[in-house]
Amino acid sequence: MRNSLRMQSVQSPIIPIVGELIRDNPGTISLGQGVAYYGPPQQAIDAIQNCLADPQNHKYKLVQGIPELLAAIKTKLEIENRVSLTGSRIVVTAGANMGFVNAVLAITDPGDEIILNLPYYFNHEMAIVMADCKAVCVPTDDDYQLQPDKIEAAITSRTRAVVTISPNNPTGAVYRESDLRAVNEICRQKGIYHISDEAYEYFVYDCAYHFSPGAIEGAAEHTISLFSLSKAYGFASWRIGWMVIPEHLFEPIRKIQDTILICPPVVSQYAAVGAMKAGRAYCREKLELTTEIREMFLAELGEIPHIVTVPPADGAFYFLLRVHKPYDPMQLARCLIEDYRVAVIPGMTFGVTDRCYVRISYGPLDKPTAAEGISRLVRGLKELLG
């Protein structure tokens, strides 16, 4: 018996590997996994009773989501994102990752290409390879911003989509509205899709703001927008997100989702309705602590500019540090865990291999843990690389 050759070419997810190292080194503070420090609002918990009160909710529901949640999402999109659903359709998914897989399977055939901007989110690259397609990687600039001219130059007859993530995982960059508009226009002209991952839309700092390409006039026919409750509402394990798709993609995506999932978990959908009643204000309140921790990290990292560069990161809750000295990123991560009890994610998992990068996340931390974690990281970097 042999394993699938296709799956052998898919990279192994790095977070479980780092997680195993953390378990083998008790007391390690993780600056690795990207989750929020808080859980769902009380309205989400209370809404579960509405689900349990009706025995019919233990049965399958609509593939695209329950009407109550679809209505809440529609209102949110229109008010907050300025996205009209004329020509578009909402499909609730088991998280934004599933939405991405749905999109890839719906728009590609084996051998097709999808453009990712480097550094990429590793699950996106993995999904493309699983679909027997090719990820074509286009570099961002030194500030991790899009380069629309290079994106356009990378398009071939096999290109089916360009993917953007803003605010960005793994870099924390917030893409300029002008660049997102330029990419969307390129996609329109070339007859390909713009897949816009907006899972971190509420996590912006200072003067940065989030822009949804789906709000562009005429974008509905070629724009696929992905959203998630995982970060903003502390919903990571509840697995609820959604897609905004062109109407003509609904039938293939319904086939895909019906096969893989049948319907998003109904109890989680009811909880999501409750969470969205709490609204954006819930995340905004929690963001105060995250913002303080972000500033703490920036101050500490600012003390070692000879060791690492921290490109502008005005969104999400990540920094992708550019290490000045040659060092194997996985070995650096291992040393930091084993010798300094602090965990980071090595940059090669995000497709950047020209030098040493490490991603750190400040989303999961309370203030005392954050202070100790960044102290350990800075000390480790000084002693290993200083």
MIBAKE-539538 format. One record per residue (C-alpha): x, z negated, y; residue in one letter. Coordinates in steps of 0.02 Angstrom, whole numbers, padded with zeros to 5 digits, always signed. Last residue first. Layout:
N
XZYA;...
//
This chain:
386
+01193-00943+01969G;+01124-00858+01814L;+01102-00988+01678L;+01124-01146+01782E;+01031-01084+01933K;+00892-01002+01830L;+00868-01162+01730G;+00860-01271+01885R;+00736-01152+01966V;+00628-01151+01811L;+00632-01340+01786R;+00582-01369+01967S;+00445-01238+01952I;+00371-01330+01803G;+00386-01504+01877E;+00295-01454+02036A;+00165-01356+01939A;+00132-01502+01823T;+00106-01618+01972P;-00007-01490+02061K;-00121-01438+01919D;-00076-01279+01828L;-00165-01135+01743P;-00149-01006+01885G;+00036-01021+01926Y;+00094-00880+01814S;+00274-00823+01798I;+00332-00651+01748R;+00513-00618+01706V;+00617-00464+01748Y;+00790-00410+01689C;+00840-00230+01727R;+00787-00050+01692D;+00667-00108+01556T;+00499-00122+01642V;+00358-00085+01519G;+00257-00244+01544F;+00324-00320+01382T;+00498-00287+01452M;+00467-00419+01584G;+00491-00575+01480P;+00349-00701+01499I;+00397-00874+01562V;+00404-01046+01479A;+00483-01207+01540V;+00564-01337+01427R;+00739-01319+01501Y;+00849-01286+01350D;+00730-01214+01220E;+00602-01138+01336I;+00719-01072+01470L;+00840-01011+01337C;+00702-00914+01246R;+00640-00833+01406A;+00817-00782+01452L;+00843-00711+01278Q;+00682-00611+01295M;+00738-00548+01466P;+00912-00493+01408D;+01021-00529+01559Y;+01104-00422+01690P;+01110-00518+01855K;+00990-00495+01999H;+00830-00552+01914V;+00673-00469+01983R;+00535-00599+01971L;+00359-00540+01931L;+00253-00669+02021F;+00077-00704+01961Y;-00085-00785+02014F;-00192-00635+02063A;-00153-00576+02240G;-00032-00568+02385D;+00126-00541+02285A;+00264-00472+02395P;+00424-00449+02291P;+00510-00609+02232V;+00695-00571+02214T;+00799-00679+02098V;+00973-00756+02090I;+01046-00738+02266H;+00873-00774+02338P;+00878-00948+02258I;+00795-01066+02384E;+00650-00947+02412G;+00599-00980+02233L;+00557-01159+02280E;+00459-01111+02436A;+00366-00971+02347L;+00319-01089+02205F;+00251-01220+02325M;+00153-01087+02419E;+00073-01029+02257R;+00033-01209+02212I;-00059-01232+02376E;-00154-01069+02350T;-00205-01121+02175T;-00271-01285+02245L;-00379-01195+02375E;-00432-01064+02250L;-00550-01186+02166K;-00664-01184+02318E;-00658-00994+02331R;-00698-00978+02146C;-00859-01075+02163Y;-00901-00990+02328A;-00902-00823+02237R;-01065-00863+02153G;-01144-01019+02079A;-01287-00904+02030K;-01154-00794+01951M;-01106-00935+01836A;-01286-00959+01779G;-01304-00776+01734V;-01136-00787+01645A;-01199-00932+01540A;-01345-00822+01486Y;-01222-00685+01441Q;-01114-00808+01344S;-01264-00857+01238V;-01300-00673+01207V;-01127-00630+01144P;-01104-00448+01201P;-01202-00327+01093C;-01169-00223+00937I;-00982-00267+00952L;-00875-00129+00877I;-01003+00000+00824T;-01132-00033+00960D;-00992-00036+01088Q;-00926+00133+01037I;-01095+00219+01024K;-01150+00145+01191R;-00989+00206+01267I;-01022+00382+01207P;-01201+00379+01277E;-01158+00294+01442F;-01020+00414+01492L;-01135+00536+01584H;-01200+00396+01696E;-01027+00368+01769P;-00966+00194+01725I;-00968+00020+01799V;-00896-00089+01664M;-00927-00272+01630W;-00848-00437+01582G;-00894-00582+01470I;-00781-00658+01338R;-00830-00843+01337W;-00649-00888+01299S;-00584-00844+01473A;-00736-00900+01574F;-00650-01003+01708G;-00766-00924+01837Y;-00642-00819+01936A;-00525-00787+01790K;-00630-00740+01638S;-00782-00673+01733L;-00719-00495+01717S;-00731-00326+01802F;-00687-00147+01757L;-00726+00005+01864S;-00734+00181+01793I;-00729+00314+01929T;-00755+00502+01903H;-00938+00538+01940E;-00967+00383+02046A;-00831+00420+02173A;-00936+00527+02292G;-00923+00403+02435E;-00790+00274+02396I;-00862+00106+02342A;-00803+00132+02163G;-00626+00121+02231P;-00654-00067+02255S;-00547-00146+02391F;-00481-00323+02387H;-00410-00405+02541Y;-00240-00472+02593A;-00220-00571+02754C;-00159-00732+02672D;-00209-00735+02490Y;-00313-00638+02363V;-00384-00698+02198F;-00567-00646+02207Y;-00537-00470+02137E;-00431-00529+01991Y;-00524-00432+01854A;-00527-00274+01960E;-00464-00143+01837D;-00495+00030+01913S;-00498+00176+01791I;-00491+00337+01894H;-00550+00480+01785Y;-00494+00661+01781I;-00557+00821+01862G;-00395+00855+01956K;-00476+00849+02128Q;-00575+00692+02090R;-00424+00606+02013C;-00318+00648+02165I;-00456+00580+02276E;-00460+00416+02181N;-00271+00402+02194V;-00276+00431+02382A;-00417+00305+02405R;-00318+00177+02307L;-00167+00215+02416D;-00263+00195+02578S;-00341+00033+02517E;-00167-00039+02490R;-00137-00115+02320Y;-00132-00303+02304V;+00028-00351+02211A;+00023-00503+02096G;+00153-00420+01984T;+00086-00434+01806P;-00063-00411+01829N;-00113-00335+01994N;-00246-00371+02121P;-00278-00228+02094S;-00251-00140+01929I;-00243+00050+01933T;-00262+00169+01786V;-00255+00358+01801V;-00360+00457+01679A;-00376+00605+01560R;-00205+00687+01571T;-00180+00823+01438R;-00165+00969+01562S;-00032+00870+01652T;-00030+00737+01789I;+00141+00657+01822A;+00163+00742+01992A;+00000+00667+02053E;+00058+00492+02009I;+00225+00524+02094K;+00135+00574+02255D;+00018+00424+02241P;+00161+00297+02240Q;+00073+00131+02211L;+00148-00032+02272Q;+00262-00144+02167Y;+00360-00195+02322D;+00512-00095+02265D;+00399+00056+02234D;+00286+00085+02084T;+00350+00183+01936P;+00241+00305+01838V;+00215+00278+01651C;+00129+00407+01541V;+00039+00312+01403A;+00008+00431+01258K;-00145+00437+01146C;-00173+00388+00965D;-00315+00270+01017A;-00205+00124+00964M;-00070+00190+01082V;-00191+00184+01229I;-00251+00011+01183A;-00073-00056+01175M;-00031+00014+01347E;-00183-00071+01421H;-00145-00233+01329N;+00029-00232+01408F;-00030-00233+01588Y;+00087-00106+01667Y;+00242-00126+01775P;+00239+00018+01805L;+00083+00118+01843N;-00010+00186+01693L;-00061+00368+01672I;-00169+00412+01522I;-00123+00556+01408E;-00215+00646+01269D;-00138+00663+01096G;-00292+00604+01003P;-00450+00637+01105D;-00492+00541+01261T;-00638+00493+01375I;-00747+00376+01271A;-00609+00295+01169L;-00509+00252+01325V;-00661+00186+01417A;-00720+00074+01275N;-00543+00006+01255V;-00540-00035+01441F;-00709-00120+01435G;-00651-00221+01286M;-00506-00284+01390N;-00627-00324+01532A;-00715-00457+01428G;-00842-00443+01288A;-00932-00305+01381T;-01083-00285+01495V;-01119-00101+01533V;-01172-00056+01709I;-01223+00125+01748R;-01177+00247+01884S;-01256+00398+01969G;-01328+00290+02107T;-01261+00118+02064L;-01196+00086+02239S;-01034-00009+02255V;-01013-00103+02419R;-00902-00226+02324N;-00980-00390+02381E;-01162-00348+02417I;-01195-00197+02304E;-01085-00256+02162L;-01155-00433+02165K;-01336-00372+02164T;-01302-00256+02017K;-01211-00394+01923I;-01359-00512+01940A;-01481-00377+01881A;-01373-00334+01730L;-01364-00520+01688L;-01553-00543+01688E;-01582-00379+01595P;-01474-00430+01445I;-01323-00321+01411G;-01274-00140+01374Q;-01300-00150+01184V;-01470-00228+01208L;-01501-00387+01109K;-01467-00441+00930Y;-01555-00597+00869K;-01523-00780+00907H;-01602-00751+01078N;-01771-00728+00995Q;-01776-00915+00963P;-01801-00944+01151D;-01752-01117+01215A;-01571-01089+01163L;-01543-00960+01298C;-01621-01060+01437N;-01520-01209+01378Q;-01362-01106+01400I;-01404-01092+01584A;-01354-01273+01613D;-01176-01238+01558I;-01161-01090+01677A;-01239-01187+01821Q;-01109-01323+01791Q;-00973-01203+01844P;-00855-01134+01711P;-00682-01207+01677G;-00531-01238+01788Y;-00343-01204+01780Y;-00365-01016+01782A;-00283-00913+01646V;-00130-00800+01642G;-00017-00860+01503Q;+00164-00895+01544G;+00214-01031+01665L;+00203-01148+01517S;+00274-01323+01530I;+00370-01365+01371T;+00346-01543+01310G;+00360-01497+01127P;+00481-01355+01085N;+00419-01270+00926D;+00245-01256+01001R;+00318-01171+01154I;+00415-01048+01046L;+00254-01007+00954E;+00165-00978+01119G;+00304-00859+01173V;+00267-00754+01019I;+00080-00770+01046P;+00104-00710+01228I;+00214-00562+01178I;+00083-00450+01101P;+00169-00344+00969S;+00198-00166+01029Q;+00095-00030+00947V;+00199+00098+00850S;+00165+00011+00684Q;-00020+00027+00722M;-00010+00217+00715R;+00089+00213+00554L;-00054+00116+00477S;+00009-00010+00350N;+00063+00036+00176R;+00000+00000+00000M;
//
